[in-house]
Amino acid sequence: MVRVDKLQLIQQRFQYLEAKMNDGVSGDEIAKLGREYSDLNPVIDSIEEYFQTLEEIQDATNMLDDPDMRSLAEEELTRLKARLPKLESELQLALLPKDAADARHAIIEIRPGTGGEEAALFA
């Protein structure tokens, strides 16, 4: 289960970064804020989709009281509740801390295997 208060704190931080970048800050600070902003952007998209789904579940639950809309609401509720675990797992994955090595360059060395000079042509 995802903690809603933590998600709201992340949204507040994102809004703060947006406001700070729009205020016009120095070049070094804008670069730092821009990196954090771009790191949070996909997380915010997932958070908004999660909150939207929770809101739609609440709306569908409220529609269950209306006899005309009951069957439609039940179908919608089933679809939304099936979607919720996938969104939660995506959110948890997005909230994992980044590895320090992710920002560094990688060097890959490709060597020929057995097969002599002909194998080296394909390496």
C-alpha positions, 0 to 999 in steps of 0.5 A: 500500500502506498502512503498518501501523505508521502505522495502529497509531500512529493507533489508539494516538493514538485510544485515548490520546484516549479515555482522556484524555477519560475521566480528566476534564480541563478544559473547554478541553482536553476540547473540543480532545480531542473535536474530534481524537477526532471527526476520528479516528473515521471513520479508526479505523472504516476502519482496523479494517475494513482490519485485520479484512479482513487477518485474514480473509484470513489465516484463509482462507489457513489453511483452504486446508490443509483438503480439506473447506474448500478450495473455500469458502476459495478463494471467500472468499479471492477475495472478500476480496482483491477487497475489499482495494484498495477498503479501501486506497483508502478508507484513503488518502483518510481519511488525507489531511490536512484543508484549513484552509478546511474548517472555515470558513464559505462564502458563496455568491452567486447572481445571475440570468443572462440573461433579464431580470426573469423569470430573476431570479425563479428565482435 
